[in-house]
């Protein structure tokens, strides 16, 4: 399988408070992300999961690294490689004075990788795919939190990015809405013959088991990869299925045995 993103010998440290020693986040961390995978970064709060997304996108510079490679090119030498990516944040972050469609247009204009004549067609395609076509002209305050988050996914997806970075996008939603959002996202990802590469951050073991094709487990900082699991299980995955429950148990054991985290 082709490697889409490769982080090599990653080191990141922040100055400690009041002259204390540096806070080390990673030390010689290596991570390869396969093209077309749904890779979930799983780990406790503070282990640097979201920070890895920011380094991958070029939003944050590591203290040192031998490579931040996207499609064989080092992002530090060719920052335009970040235009292959789109970001979905923990909150919807919609502009409240713009309609859902205008928010999607804002995403299209910001990345500027799609010809303007395609914008309307792309918006209609992806708003329809997430069940929001009839709400395109609504403002964020006129729709639910789950619908706002769907609109934020559309804002990223209309650019048809090769890489989608997702930072705990469903953690603020109630479980019923979050379950719906997981199904919508998986359906959207699976609909294309050439699947996009998704890097998805969560601390939710059940969410990882339901969605991932590849699970990367991180220890508390200074973080290292303590466990990795390819998941060969078809979608959709029912949270109550024996296979998903068994995978959750396996991940909990790995957290305990590899990362020293007790539940």
C-alpha positions as CSV (number, residue, x, y, z in Angstrom):
1,X,0.0,0.0,0.0
2,X,1.2,3.5,-0.8
3,X,2.2,5.8,2.1
4,X,0.4,9.1,1.8
5,X,1.9,10.9,4.9
6,X,5.1,10.1,6.7
7,X,6.4,11.8,9.8
8,X,10.0,11.0,10.5
9,X,12.0,11.4,13.7
10,X,9.6,13.9,15.0
11,X,10.7,15.9,18.1
12,X,8.6,18.5,19.8
13,X,9.1,20.3,23.1
14,X,7.7,23.5,24.6
15,X,9.4,25.6,27.3
16,X,8.4,24.7,30.8
17,X,6.8,27.3,33.1
18,X,8.9,29.6,35.2
19,X,12.2,28.3,33.7
20,X,11.4,24.7,34.4
21,X,12.7,22.1,32.0
22,X,11.1,21.7,28.5
23,X,7.8,19.8,28.2
24,X,8.6,17.1,25.7
25,X,5.6,16.0,23.6
26,X,7.4,13.7,21.1
27,X,10.9,12.4,20.9
28,X,11.9,10.6,17.7
29,X,8.3,9.7,16.7
30,X,7.8,8.0,13.4
31,X,4.4,7.5,11.8
32,X,3.3,6.4,8.3
33,X,-0.3,6.9,7.1
34,X,-1.5,4.7,4.2
35,X,-3.2,6.3,1.2
36,X,-7.0,5.8,1.3
37,X,-6.9,4.7,5.0
38,X,-9.2,5.8,7.8
39,X,-6.5,6.1,10.4
40,X,-7.6,6.9,13.9
41,X,-5.1,8.4,16.4
42,X,-6.2,7.2,19.8
43,X,-4.8,8.3,23.1
44,X,-5.4,10.1,26.4
45,X,-5.9,13.9,26.6
46,X,-2.6,15.8,26.4
47,X,-0.7,13.1,24.4
48,X,-0.4,15.3,21.3
49,X,-3.0,13.8,19.0
50,X,-4.3,17.2,17.7
51,X,-0.8,18.5,17.6
52,X,0.1,15.8,15.1
53,X,-2.6,17.1,12.8
54,X,-1.3,20.6,13.1
55,X,2.3,19.4,12.2
56,X,0.9,17.4,9.3
57,X,-0.8,20.4,7.9
58,X,2.1,22.7,8.5
59,X,0.3,24.9,11.1
60,X,2.9,24.0,13.7
61,X,6.6,23.5,13.2
62,X,8.2,20.7,15.3
63,X,11.4,21.3,17.2
64,X,13.1,19.0,14.7
65,X,12.2,16.3,12.2
66,X,14.0,14.5,9.4
67,X,10.9,14.6,7.3
68,X,7.2,15.7,7.1
69,X,6.4,14.0,3.9
70,X,3.2,14.2,1.8
71,X,3.1,12.3,-1.4
72,X,6.9,12.0,-1.4
73,X,7.5,15.8,-0.9
74,X,8.7,17.4,2.3
75,X,6.0,19.9,3.4
76,X,8.7,22.2,4.8
77,X,10.2,22.7,1.4
78,X,6.9,22.6,-0.5
79,X,4.2,24.2,1.7
80,X,1.8,24.1,-1.1
81,X,1.3,20.4,-0.3
82,X,-1.0,21.5,2.5
83,X,-3.5,22.5,-0.2
84,X,-4.1,18.7,-0.6
85,X,-5.6,18.8,2.9
86,X,-8.8,20.1,4.6
87,X,-9.5,20.3,8.4
88,X,-12.6,19.6,10.4
89,X,-12.4,20.9,14.0
90,X,-14.0,19.8,17.3
91,X,-16.6,22.5,16.9
92,X,-18.4,23.4,13.7
93,X,-16.8,26.9,13.6
94,X,-19.3,28.2,11.1
95,X,-19.5,31.9,10.5
96,X,-22.8,32.8,12.1
97,X,-23.6,35.7,9.7
98,X,-23.3,33.4,6.6
99,X,-25.7,30.6,5.5
100,X,-24.5,27.0,5.4
101,X,-23.9,27.4,1.7
102,X,-22.0,30.6,2.1
103,X,-19.8,28.9,4.8
104,X,-19.0,26.2,2.2
105,X,-18.2,28.9,-0.4
106,X,-15.9,30.5,2.2
107,X,-14.1,27.1,2.4
108,X,-13.9,26.9,-1.3
109,X,-12.5,30.4,-1.6
110,X,-10.0,29.9,1.2
111,X,-8.3,26.9,-0.3
112,X,-8.9,28.0,-3.9
113,X,-8.3,24.6,-5.5
114,X,-11.6,24.2,-7.2
115,X,-12.6,26.2,-10.3
116,X,-15.4,28.6,-9.4
117,X,-17.7,27.2,-12.1
118,X,-17.8,23.9,-10.2
119,X,-18.7,25.4,-6.8
120,X,-22.4,25.2,-7.0
121,X,-22.4,21.6,-8.3
122,X,-19.9,20.6,-5.5
123,X,-22.1,22.2,-2.8
124,X,-25.2,20.6,-4.1
125,X,-23.5,17.2,-4.3
126,X,-22.1,17.2,-0.8
127,X,-25.0,18.9,1.0
128,X,-27.2,16.3,-0.5
129,X,-24.8,13.5,0.6
130,X,-25.1,14.6,4.3
131,X,-28.9,15.3,4.1
132,X,-28.7,19.1,4.2
133,X,-29.7,20.1,0.7
134,X,-32.9,21.7,1.9
135,X,-31.0,23.7,4.6
136,X,-28.3,25.2,2.4
137,X,-29.8,28.7,2.8
138,X,-30.3,28.4,6.6
139,X,-28.0,30.2,9.0
140,X,-26.2,28.2,11.7
141,X,-28.5,29.4,14.5
142,X,-31.5,28.0,12.5
143,X,-30.2,24.4,12.6
144,X,-29.2,21.9,15.3
145,X,-25.6,21.2,16.5
146,X,-25.4,18.0,14.5
147,X,-26.5,19.8,11.3
148,X,-23.9,22.5,11.9
149,X,-21.2,19.8,12.2
150,X,-22.5,18.2,9.0
151,X,-22.1,21.6,7.3
152,X,-18.6,21.8,8.6
153,X,-17.8,18.5,7.0
154,X,-19.3,19.7,3.7
155,X,-17.1,22.9,4.0
156,X,-14.1,20.6,4.1
157,X,-15.3,18.0,1.6
158,X,-16.3,20.4,-1.2
159,X,-12.7,21.0,-1.9
160,X,-12.4,17.3,-2.5
161,X,-9.2,17.1,-0.5
162,X,-6.9,14.1,-0.8
163,X,-6.3,14.2,3.0
164,X,-8.9,15.1,5.6
165,X,-7.7,16.0,9.1
166,X,-10.5,15.6,11.7
167,X,-9.9,16.7,15.3
168,X,-12.5,15.0,17.6
169,X,-15.3,16.3,15.4
170,X,-18.1,14.5,17.3
171,X,-16.9,14.8,20.9
172,X,-19.3,17.6,21.8
173,X,-22.4,15.9,20.4
174,X,-24.8,13.7,22.2
175,X,-24.3,9.9,21.5
176,X,-27.4,9.5,19.3
177,X,-26.3,12.5,17.1
178,X,-22.6,11.3,17.2
179,X,-23.6,7.8,16.0
180,X,-25.5,9.4,13.1
181,X,-22.5,11.6,12.2
182,X,-20.2,8.6,12.2
183,X,-22.4,6.7,9.8
184,X,-22.7,9.8,7.5
185,X,-18.9,10.3,7.5
186,X,-18.2,6.6,6.7
187,X,-20.8,6.6,3.9
188,X,-19.3,9.8,2.5
189,X,-15.8,8.4,2.6
190,X,-16.8,5.1,1.0
191,X,-18.8,6.6,-1.8
192,X,-15.7,7.5,-3.9
193,X,-13.9,4.9,-5.9
194,X,-10.6,6.4,-4.8
195,X,-11.0,6.9,-1.1
196,X,-9.6,10.0,0.6
197,X,-7.1,9.6,3.4
198,X,-8.6,10.4,6.7
199,X,-6.6,11.1,9.9
200,X,-9.1,11.2,12.7
201,X,-8.3,12.1,16.3
202,X,-10.3,10.7,19.2
203,X,-9.9,9.6,22.9
204,X,-13.1,7.5,22.5
205,X,-12.3,3.7,22.2
206,X,-15.8,2.8,21.0
207,X,-15.6,5.5,18.2
208,X,-12.2,4.1,17.1
209,X,-13.6,0.6,16.9
210,X,-16.6,1.6,14.9
211,X,-14.8,3.7,12.3
212,X,-11.1,2.9,11.8
213,X,-9.3,0.9,9.2
214,X,-6.1,1.5,11.1
215,X,-5.7,2.4,14.8
216,X,-2.6,4.1,16.1
217,X,-2.4,4.2,19.9
218,X,-0.3,6.8,21.7
219,X,1.1,6.8,25.2
220,X,0.9,9.8,27.5
221,X,3.5,12.5,26.8
222,X,6.3,12.2,25.9
223,X,4.2,10.3,23.4
224,X,5.2,7.2,21.5
225,X,3.2,4.7,19.5
226,X,2.6,1.8,21.8
227,X,0.2,-0.2,19.7
228,X,-1.0,-0.3,16.1
229,X,-3.9,-2.3,14.8
230,X,-5.2,-2.8,11.2
231,X,-8.9,-3.4,11.3
232,X,-10.3,-5.7,8.6
233,X,-13.9,-5.4,9.4
234,X,-16.7,-4.2,6.9
235,X,-18.8,-1.1,7.4
236,X,-21.3,-0.2,8.7
237,X,-20.3,-1.5,12.1
238,X,-22.9,-1.8,14.8
239,X,-21.6,-0.7,18.2
240,X,-23.3,-3.7,19.8
241,X,-21.8,-6.3,17.4
242,X,-19.6,-9.0,18.9
243,X,-16.7,-8.0,16.6
244,X,-16.8,-4.3,17.6
245,X,-17.2,-5.2,21.3
246,X,-14.2,-7.6,21.1
247,X,-12.1,-4.9,19.4
248,X,-13.0,-2.4,22.2
249,X,-11.9,-5.0,24.8
250,X,-8.6,-5.5,22.9
251,X,-8.0,-1.8,22.8
252,X,-8.7,-1.4,26.5
253,X,-6.2,-4.2,27.3
254,X,-3.6,-2.5,25.0
255,X,-4.1,0.8,26.8
256,X,-3.6,-0.9,30.2
257,X,-0.6,-3.1,29.1
258,X,1.2,-0.8,26.7
259,X,0.3,2.7,27.9
260,X,-0.2,2.1,31.6
261,X,-3.7,3.5,31.5
262,X,-6.3,1.9,33.7
263,X,-10.1,2.1,33.2
